[in-house]
Amino acid sequence: MPRLTTKLFTDLAIWMIGLGLLIGACFPFFAFHLVGIQAEEVFTLMFWVATMTAGLIAGLINYTLARWVVRPRLQMLAKHTYIVEKTIREASFTGDWSTCTPEKCRVYVDSNDEIGESANAFNDLVETLFRAHEIEVAVNDFSKTLSSQLELNALSKQALELLLQYTGAMGGVVFTEAAGELIISAYHGLRDPQNLSNSDHIRRAMQTNQCQRVKFPPDIRIEAILVDFRPQEILVVPIEFKNAPLGIIVLATHQEFHPDTSRLLELFRRSFGLALNNALAHDHLQRMATLDPLTGIYNRRFGLTRLREEFNRAVRAQTSLGVLMMDIDHFKAINDTYGHLVGDRVLARVTDTVKRSLREGDFLVRYGGEEFLIVLPGASAANSHQLAERVRRLITETLVKDGEQLIKFSASLGVTAHPEDQVDYELDLIKHADTALYAAKRQGRNQVMLFKP
């Protein structure tokens, strides 16, 4: 129907009133030809005026009814549209979307026609906009939180908490890849998450770098606060950075995930991949800063820091602290005879031998060259001397093969311990242990000497 004005309801009034007048004007002819009313009764001015007036009234009534039925619904739709527009405009600067949630801006649908379809489309639009805003907030929150964290386990824990919050999952686990193995960095709600690392779905996700939707194995259960229940669905999400696999995220829920969850996780895993790569790099640098690259034990700087901590703890708690200084006998001759590569192998083998002899909580430090510092929290002078003898004996039984030749070596050790050795500073313990070490060397090497204050 052609438009007559720029206003829809004005056009509707013109067409309805015009149609009513047209029907009123034509009615006398219908009455004469079809009904059979006498011409002198219908073709009169009075009859024509009456039928034209009736047509006019019918057109006005139809227009009024259409305006009364349709216009309020269109006005409501327009009003809510303005609210949405204002909310988006203001929220672009304030971030406040509270004035137009899907519940507040929802249009009531009371018809199953084009008007109802328009209302439904509007409601879907509002929900989509609000969901898009939620996703934007989630991604920004996720990226902001992870970018401020460099410690691997803390990063994984925070990432998992946010993933559970934004995906509605009831439980999950974050694995990080290390030397071809998947190591748990964080988990929540899973009884035995390590079993998941052997799953075919996880291996497939690592190989293809594609998310996997799977059913949970029947022998794994998710723990709720009060009850246990079997999950209905899990998601396996590989984490990578520049095509290098870094880990896996597994999320489980007791019901199906929202259709948008997979796309949301695609955004999350990009941010997490970058953050995880930074955390792994930071962890590597931290290890490089604390460990000796050849032997993998504490370097001198970090070892002295740990000794200071243990000494202060022993003084406060009035407990014992054993300190050993160890030197590989005739190590220069080994280097000169067999070369530095063999010398490095001797250092590595001695380190492994000593580490196997230590208790949990003891630590070994490469103090310099072929000299080592051994710290024994809680060990008395007698205990320290006993362990030193065991270390010395094991080292004499250790061999390094160079071609067809077996290389034997030994070590000398000096021992002291707090509180038998009354000192005010931890460096005095090192000095006294070093004094005992040189006494052992003077007496023929391959010996253990206890410092006597």
C-alpha positions as CSV (number, residue, x, y, z in Angstrom):
1,M,0.0,0.0,0.0
2,P,1.5,3.4,-1.0
3,R,2.5,5.8,1.7
4,L,0.7,9.1,1.8
5,T,2.5,10.8,4.7
6,T,5.5,10.2,6.9
7,K,3.3,8.8,9.8
8,L,2.0,5.3,9.7
9,F,-1.1,5.9,11.8
10,T,-2.0,9.1,9.8
11,D,-1.8,6.9,6.6
12,L,-4.0,4.3,8.4
13,A,-6.6,7.0,9.3
14,I,-6.7,8.3,5.7
15,W,-7.0,4.9,4.2
16,M,-9.7,3.7,6.7
17,I,-11.8,6.8,6.5
18,G,-11.4,7.0,2.8
19,L,-12.5,3.4,2.4
20,G,-15.5,4.1,4.7
21,L,-16.5,7.1,2.6
22,L,-16.1,5.0,-0.6
23,I,-18.2,2.2,0.7
24,G,-20.9,4.8,1.8
25,A,-20.8,6.4,-1.7
26,C,-21.2,3.1,-3.4
27,F,-23.8,1.6,-1.1
28,P,-26.9,3.1,-2.9
29,F,-25.9,1.3,-6.1
30,F,-25.6,-2.0,-4.3
31,A,-28.9,-1.4,-2.5
32,F,-30.6,-0.7,-5.9
33,H,-29.1,-3.5,-8.0
34,L,-28.6,-6.3,-5.4
35,V,-31.3,-5.6,-2.8
36,G,-33.9,-4.3,-5.1
37,I,-34.8,-1.1,-3.3
38,Q,-36.7,1.4,-5.4
39,A,-34.6,4.0,-7.1
40,E,-36.6,6.9,-5.8
41,E,-35.7,5.6,-2.2
42,V,-32.0,5.1,-2.6
43,F,-31.0,7.8,-5.1
44,T,-31.8,10.6,-2.9
45,L,-29.6,13.2,-1.2
46,M,-30.8,12.2,2.2
47,F,-29.9,8.4,1.7
48,W,-26.6,9.3,0.2
49,V,-25.7,11.5,3.1
50,A,-26.7,8.8,5.5
51,T,-24.6,6.1,3.8
52,M,-21.6,8.4,3.5
53,T,-21.9,9.3,7.3
54,A,-22.2,5.6,8.2
55,G,-19.0,4.9,6.1
56,L,-17.2,7.8,7.8
57,I,-18.2,6.6,11.2
58,A,-17.1,3.0,10.4
59,G,-13.7,4.2,9.2
60,L,-13.2,6.3,12.3
61,I,-14.2,3.3,14.6
62,N,-11.8,1.0,12.7
63,Y,-9.0,3.5,13.0
64,T,-9.7,4.0,16.7
65,L,-9.7,0.3,17.4
66,A,-6.5,-0.2,15.4
67,R,-4.9,2.7,17.3
68,W,-6.1,1.4,20.6
69,V,-5.0,-2.2,20.1
70,V,-1.7,-1.7,18.1
71,R,-0.3,1.6,19.1
72,P,0.3,0.9,22.9
73,R,2.3,-2.1,22.0
74,L,4.4,-0.2,19.5
75,Q,4.8,2.6,22.0
76,M,6.0,0.2,24.6
77,L,8.5,-1.4,22.2
78,A,9.8,2.1,21.2
79,K,10.1,3.1,24.9
80,H,12.1,0.0,25.8
81,T,14.2,0.5,22.7
82,Y,15.1,4.1,23.9
83,I,16.0,2.7,27.3
84,V,18.3,0.1,25.7
85,E,19.9,2.8,23.5
86,K,20.4,5.1,26.5
87,T,21.8,2.3,28.7
88,I,24.3,1.3,26.0
89,R,25.3,4.9,25.4
90,E,25.8,5.6,29.2
91,A,27.4,2.2,29.9
92,S,30.1,2.9,27.2
93,F,31.5,5.4,29.7
94,T,30.3,4.2,33.1
95,G,30.2,0.4,32.6
96,D,26.8,0.4,34.4
97,W,24.3,-1.9,32.8
98,S,22.0,-2.1,35.8
99,T,19.2,0.0,34.3
100,C,18.6,-2.4,31.5
101,T,18.9,-6.0,32.5
102,P,17.0,-8.6,30.4
103,E,14.4,-8.7,33.3
104,K,14.0,-4.9,33.4
105,C,13.8,-4.2,29.7
106,R,11.8,-7.3,28.7
107,V,8.7,-6.5,26.6
108,Y,5.5,-8.4,27.5
109,V,4.4,-10.6,24.6
110,D,0.6,-11.1,24.4
111,S,0.1,-12.0,20.8
112,N,1.1,-14.7,18.3
113,D,1.5,-12.5,15.2
114,E,3.9,-10.0,13.7
115,I,3.6,-7.7,16.8
116,G,4.4,-10.6,19.0
117,E,7.3,-11.7,16.8
118,S,8.7,-8.1,17.0
119,A,8.5,-8.2,20.8
120,N,10.2,-11.6,20.9
121,A,12.9,-10.3,18.6
122,F,13.4,-7.3,20.8
123,N,13.7,-9.5,23.9
124,D,16.2,-11.7,22.2
125,L,18.2,-8.7,21.2
126,V,18.3,-7.4,24.8
127,E,19.4,-10.8,26.1
128,T,22.1,-11.0,23.4
129,L,23.4,-7.5,24.2
130,F,23.5,-8.3,27.9
131,R,25.2,-11.6,27.2
132,A,27.7,-9.8,25.0
133,H,28.4,-7.4,27.9
134,E,28.8,-10.3,30.3
135,I,31.3,-11.9,28.0
136,E,33.2,-8.7,27.6
137,V,33.3,-8.2,31.4
138,A,34.4,-11.8,31.8
139,V,37.2,-11.6,29.3
140,N,38.4,-8.3,30.6
141,D,38.3,-9.6,34.2
142,F,40.0,-12.8,33.2
143,S,42.8,-11.0,31.3
144,K,43.3,-8.3,34.0
145,T,43.5,-10.9,36.8
146,L,45.9,-13.2,35.0
147,S,48.2,-10.5,33.7
148,S,49.0,-9.5,37.3
149,Q,50.1,-12.9,38.4
150,L,53.4,-14.6,37.5
151,E,53.5,-17.4,40.1
152,L,52.5,-20.6,38.3
153,N,50.3,-22.3,41.0
154,A,48.6,-19.0,42.0
155,L,47.9,-18.2,38.4
156,S,46.4,-21.6,37.8
157,K,44.2,-21.3,40.9
158,Q,42.9,-17.9,40.0
159,A,42.3,-18.9,36.4
160,L,40.3,-22.0,37.5
161,E,38.2,-19.9,40.0
162,L,37.3,-17.5,37.2
163,L,36.5,-20.3,34.7
164,L,34.2,-22.0,37.3
165,Q,32.5,-18.7,37.9
166,Y,31.9,-17.7,34.3
167,T,31.1,-21.1,32.8
168,G,28.9,-22.5,35.6
169,A,31.1,-25.6,36.0
170,M,31.0,-27.4,39.3
171,G,34.5,-28.7,39.2
172,G,37.7,-28.6,37.2
173,V,41.4,-29.0,37.0
174,V,44.3,-27.2,35.3
175,F,47.2,-29.3,34.1
176,T,50.5,-27.8,32.9
177,E,52.9,-29.6,30.6
178,A,56.4,-30.3,31.9
179,A,58.9,-32.6,30.1
180,G,56.0,-34.4,28.3
181,E,54.0,-35.0,31.6
182,L,50.8,-33.3,32.7
183,I,51.2,-31.9,36.2
184,I,48.3,-30.6,38.3
185,S,48.6,-26.9,38.9
186,A,45.2,-26.3,40.5
187,Y,41.9,-28.3,40.9
188,H,38.5,-27.9,42.5
189,G,35.7,-30.4,43.2
190,L,37.5,-33.5,41.8
191,R,38.3,-36.5,44.0
192,D,41.1,-37.9,41.9
193,P,42.0,-35.5,39.2
194,Q,45.4,-37.1,38.4
195,N,43.5,-40.0,36.8
196,L,42.2,-37.6,34.1
197,S,45.8,-37.0,32.8
198,N,45.6,-40.5,31.2
199,S,42.4,-39.9,29.4
200,D,42.3,-40.4,25.6
201,H,40.2,-37.2,25.3
202,I,43.0,-35.2,26.9
203,R,45.7,-36.7,24.7
204,R,43.5,-36.0,21.7
205,A,43.0,-32.4,22.8
206,M,46.8,-32.0,23.2
207,Q,47.5,-33.5,19.8
208,T,44.9,-31.6,17.8
209,N,44.7,-28.4,19.9
210,Q,41.0,-28.6,19.6
211,C,38.4,-28.4,22.5
212,Q,36.7,-31.7,23.3
213,R,33.1,-32.2,24.7
214,V,32.8,-35.6,26.4
215,K,30.9,-37.5,28.9
216,F,32.6,-38.0,32.3
217,P,34.0,-41.4,32.9
218,P,31.7,-43.4,35.3
219,D,34.4,-44.0,37.9
220,I,35.0,-40.2,38.4
221,R,32.6,-38.3,40.6
222,I,32.1,-34.6,41.3
223,E,31.7,-33.5,44.9
224,A,29.1,-30.9,45.7
225,I,28.9,-29.3,49.2
226,L,26.3,-31.8,50.5
227,V,26.0,-34.5,47.8
228,D,27.9,-36.4,45.2
229,F,26.6,-36.4,41.6
230,R,27.7,-37.6,38.2
231,P,28.4,-34.7,35.8
232,Q,26.5,-34.6,32.6
233,E,29.1,-33.0,30.5
234,I,32.8,-32.0,30.6
235,L,34.9,-29.7,28.4
236,V,38.6,-30.4,27.7
237,V,40.3,-27.2,26.6
238,P,44.0,-27.3,25.4
239,I,46.2,-24.3,26.3
240,E,48.9,-23.2,23.9
241,F,51.1,-20.3,23.1
242,K,52.4,-19.8,19.5
243,N,51.4,-23.4,18.7
244,A,53.4,-24.8,21.6
245,P,51.2,-26.9,24.0
246,L,51.4,-25.6,27.6
247,G,48.6,-27.4,29.4
248,I,45.0,-28.5,29.6
249,I,41.9,-27.3,31.4
250,V,39.1,-29.8,32.3
251,L,35.7,-28.4,33.4
252,A,32.7,-30.5,34.5
253,T,29.1,-29.6,35.2
254,H,26.0,-31.5,36.3
255,Q,24.1,-30.1,33.4
256,E,24.9,-29.1,29.8
257,F,27.0,-26.1,29.3
258,H,25.5,-22.9,27.9
259,P,25.9,-22.9,24.0
260,D,28.1,-19.8,24.3
261,T,30.6,-21.5,26.7
262,S,32.8,-23.0,24.0
263,R,33.2,-19.6,22.3
264,L,33.8,-18.0,25.7
265,L,36.5,-20.5,26.4
266,E,38.2,-19.8,23.1
267,L,38.6,-16.2,24.3
268,F,39.7,-17.3,27.8
269,R,42.3,-19.7,26.6
270,R,44.1,-17.1,24.5
271,S,44.6,-14.9,27.5
272,F,45.4,-17.9,29.7
273,G,47.9,-19.1,27.1
274,L,49.8,-15.8,27.2
275,A,49.7,-15.6,31.0
276,L,50.7,-19.2,31.5
277,N,53.7,-18.8,29.1
278,N,54.8,-15.7,31.1
279,A,54.4,-17.7,34.4
280,L,56.4,-20.6,33.0
281,A,59.1,-18.3,31.8
282,H,59.2,-16.6,35.2
283,D,59.4,-19.9,36.9
284,H,62.3,-20.9,34.7
285,L,64.1,-17.6,35.4
286,Q,63.5,-18.1,39.1
287,R,65.0,-21.6,38.9
288,M,67.9,-20.3,37.0
289,A,68.4,-17.6,39.6
290,T,68.4,-20.1,42.5
291,L,69.9,-23.3,41.0
292,D,73.4,-24.2,39.9
293,P,73.0,-25.0,36.2
294,L,75.4,-28.0,36.2
295,T,74.2,-29.9,39.3
296,G,70.7,-28.6,39.7
297,I,71.1,-27.8,43.4
298,Y,71.0,-24.4,45.1
299,N,73.7,-21.9,44.0
300,R,75.8,-20.1,46.6
301,R,73.7,-16.9,46.8
302,F,70.4,-18.6,47.3
303,G,71.9,-21.3,49.5
304,L,73.3,-18.7,51.9
305,T,69.9,-17.0,52.1
306,R,68.3,-20.4,53.0
307,L,71.0,-21.0,55.6
308,R,70.2,-17.6,57.2
309,E,66.5,-18.5,57.4
310,E,67.2,-21.9,59.0
311,F,69.7,-20.4,61.4
312,N,67.3,-17.7,62.6
313,R,64.6,-20.4,62.9
314,A,66.8,-22.6,65.0
315,V,67.7,-19.7,67.3
316,R,64.1,-18.7,67.8
317,A,62.9,-22.3,68.3
318,Q,66.0,-23.4,70.2
319,T,66.6,-26.3,67.9
320,S,69.7,-27.8,66.4
321,L,71.2,-27.0,63.0
322,G,74.0,-29.0,61.4
323,V,76.3,-27.5,58.8
324,L,78.8,-29.5,56.7
325,M,81.4,-28.3,54.3
326,M,82.5,-30.9,51.7
327,D,85.3,-30.9,49.2
328,I,86.1,-33.5,46.5
329,D,89.6,-34.7,47.0
330,H,92.2,-34.0,44.2
331,F,89.5,-32.6,41.9
332,K,92.1,-30.5,40.0
333,A,94.0,-33.7,39.2
334,I,90.8,-35.3,37.8
335,N,90.2,-32.2,35.5
336,D,93.8,-32.2,34.4
337,T,93.9,-35.9,33.7
338,Y,90.5,-36.6,32.2
339,G,89.3,-33.2,31.1
340,H,86.6,-30.8,32.3
341,L,83.7,-32.8,30.8
342,V,84.6,-35.7,33.0
343,G,85.1,-33.4,35.9
344,D,81.6,-32.1,35.4
345,R,80.3,-35.7,35.3
346,V,82.0,-36.3,38.7
347,L,80.4,-33.2,40.2
348,A,77.0,-34.3,38.9
349,R,77.5,-37.9,40.2
350,V,78.6,-36.6,43.7
351,T,75.6,-34.3,43.8
352,D,73.2,-37.2,43.1
353,T,74.9,-39.4,45.7
354,V,74.7,-36.7,48.4
355,K,71.1,-35.9,47.6
356,R,70.1,-39.5,48.1
357,S,71.7,-39.5,51.5
358,L,69.8,-36.4,52.8
359,R,66.6,-36.3,54.7
360,E,63.5,-34.4,53.7
361,G,64.1,-30.8,54.6
362,D,67.9,-31.0,54.3
363,F,69.4,-29.1,51.4
364,L,72.7,-29.1,49.4
365,V,74.4,-26.0,48.0
366,R,77.2,-25.8,45.5
367,Y,79.4,-23.4,47.4
368,G,82.0,-23.0,44.7
369,G,84.0,-25.2,42.3
370,E,84.2,-28.7,43.9
371,E,83.1,-27.4,47.3
372,F,79.6,-28.1,48.7
373,L,77.6,-26.8,51.7
374,I,75.2,-29.2,53.3
375,V,72.6,-27.8,55.8
376,L,70.8,-30.2,58.1
377,P,67.9,-28.5,60.1
378,G,67.2,-30.2,63.4
379,A,70.5,-32.2,63.3
380,S,72.8,-32.2,66.4
381,A,76.6,-32.4,66.1
382,A,76.5,-36.2,66.6
383,N,73.8,-36.6,64.0
384,S,75.6,-34.4,61.5
385,H,78.8,-36.3,62.0
386,Q,77.1,-39.6,61.4
387,L,75.5,-38.4,58.2
388,A,78.8,-36.9,57.0
389,E,80.4,-40.3,57.5
390,R,77.7,-42.0,55.5
391,V,78.1,-39.4,52.7
392,R,81.9,-39.9,52.6
393,R,81.5,-43.7,52.4
394,L,78.9,-43.6,49.6
395,I,81.1,-41.2,47.6
396,T,84.1,-43.6,47.8
397,E,81.8,-46.3,46.4
398,T,80.7,-44.1,43.5
399,L,82.4,-44.5,40.1
400,V,82.4,-42.5,36.9
401,K,83.2,-44.3,33.6
402,D,85.4,-42.7,31.0
403,G,85.7,-45.0,28.0
404,E,87.1,-48.3,29.4
405,Q,88.4,-46.6,32.5
406,L,86.6,-46.4,35.9
407,I,87.4,-43.2,37.8
408,K,87.3,-43.4,41.6
409,F,87.2,-40.4,43.9
410,S,86.7,-39.4,47.5
411,A,85.6,-36.4,49.6
412,S,86.6,-34.7,52.8
413,L,84.0,-33.1,55.1
414,G,84.1,-30.7,58.0
415,V,81.2,-30.7,60.5
416,T,79.7,-28.3,63.0
417,A,76.3,-27.7,64.6
418,H,74.3,-25.2,66.6
419,P,73.9,-25.0,69.6
420,E,77.0,-27.0,70.4
421,D,78.9,-24.5,68.4
422,Q,77.8,-21.2,70.0
423,V,77.8,-18.6,67.3
424,D,75.9,-15.4,66.7
425,Y,75.8,-15.5,62.9
426,E,75.3,-18.3,60.4
427,L,78.4,-17.4,58.5
428,D,80.4,-18.4,61.6
429,L,79.0,-21.9,61.2
430,I,80.4,-22.0,57.6
431,K,83.7,-20.7,58.8
432,H,84.0,-23.3,61.6
433,A,82.9,-26.2,59.2
434,D,85.4,-24.9,56.7
435,T,88.1,-25.0,59.4
436,A,87.2,-28.6,60.2
437,L,87.3,-29.5,56.5
438,Y,90.8,-28.2,56.1
439,A,91.8,-30.2,59.2
440,A,90.5,-33.3,57.5
441,K,92.5,-32.5,54.3
442,R,95.7,-31.9,56.3
443,Q,95.2,-35.4,58.0
444,G,95.2,-37.2,54.6
445,R,91.7,-36.4,53.0
446,N,88.8,-38.8,52.7
447,Q,87.9,-38.1,56.3
448,V,85.3,-36.4,58.4
449,M,86.3,-33.9,61.1
450,L,84.1,-32.3,63.7
451,F,84.8,-28.8,64.7
452,K,85.7,-28.4,68.3
453,P,85.0,-24.9,69.8
